[in-house]
């Protein structure tokens, strides 16, 4: 009897943990946060090459600073 009672409590605990991870306050929000971060980073990478003149100016400024 004692083993089945412990097993019952363990199963209830596992169920609670699974529900908390699947709920709107658990894993779902974390997943959305990471997806948003990835989207922001990819947008920044896409924006980087758009303004080539500015990139050239920045590289020139860096070279001038390194020479000094």
Buried (B, 14 or more C-beta within 10 A) or exposed (E): EEEEEEEEEEEEEEEEEEEEEEEEEBEEEEEEEEEEEEEEEEEEEEEEEEEEEEEEEEEEEEEEEEEE
